[in-house]
């Protein structure tokens, strides 16, 4: 996945809260989150170093979420075949939690 500057956002527009951690090994790997409007997002830890982490976010409907939870659709397909064809790639500072960079990309770029 290439962090192309043409997809760079001036700011990350979502205010997300974690609902559930599905995979957690020292750091949360796969999370279910929601925004202020109640929209669901899956987030996946894409990369991590000593100072920051990159997470990939995909919005999904309740139906799609149920399909993921019931193994009808894979997590991989959820990200690469997003319902709205977009994903967010967000770089967070590990100490402060602040967004360092955010990208809005076509899901086929995952």
N, C-alpha and C positions, 0 to 999 in steps of 0.2 A: 504494500500500500504506500503510495507516494503522497507526501504532504505538499500538494501543489498549491502555490500561493494564490491561484485564481479561485480557490475554494475557501480562502481565509475569511473568517467573519470578523467584523470590528469588535464584537463581544459575543458571549454565549448567551442566547436569549432564554434559556430554560432555567427554572428554579426547581430542582429535583430533590425528592426525598426518597430514601431507601425504604422499600416495603419488606423485602426478603433477600437474603444472601443464599444463592443456590450452590455456590462453590467458593470455598474460602480456605486458602493455604497461606498462612502468614499475612496475606493481603486478600481483600475481596476480589475474586476472579469474575464471577458472573452474578449480577445483581438485577433484581426487579425494582424499578423505581417508578414514581409518578410525578407529574408536574402539578401546578396549582389548579389546573382545570380538570384533573383526574385522568389525563391521558397516561397510558402505560408505556414504559421504556425498558428494554433490556440493555444493560451495559456490560461490556466485556473488557477486562484488563488486557490491553494490547501489548504494552511494554512498560517496563519499570526500571528506573535506575535509582541511585542514592538521593536524587534531588526531585524527581518528578515522575509522573505516570501518565500514560496515554490510555484513554478509555474510548471505546466505540459505543455509540448509542444508536438504537433503532426504536422507532415508535411502533407499537403494535396494538391492534384492537383486542377486545376481550375474547373474541372468537379465536384469533390467532394465538393469543396467550394460552388459551385452553388447548389448542392444537400442540403447542410447544410442550406444555405440562403433561400432555397425554402421549407424547412421543409420536405424534402424527406428522409433525414437521420438525426437522432437526434445528438445533441452535445455529449451525452453519448456514442453512438455507434461510433462516429468519433474517440473518444479517445480509446475505448476498442477494436475497430476493425480497427486499423490504416492500411492505404493502404500498408505501408512498414513494418508493424508489430512492429514498435519501437516507443517509446516515450522518451522524455527527461524529467527528473525531476531536476529542478534547484533551488538552495537555494541562495537568494540574500540578501545582507546587505541592510537594508532600508535607512540608512544614506548615504552611498557612492554609492549604486547601484552595487557594486562589486559582482561577483559570489563567493560564499563561498564554494559550492560543486555542482557538476553536475553528474547526473547518466544517462546512456543510458540503457533502459530497454525494455523487450518485452511488447507489448501493453496489453497482457492478464493479466499483473501484476497490472494494474490500478485497 
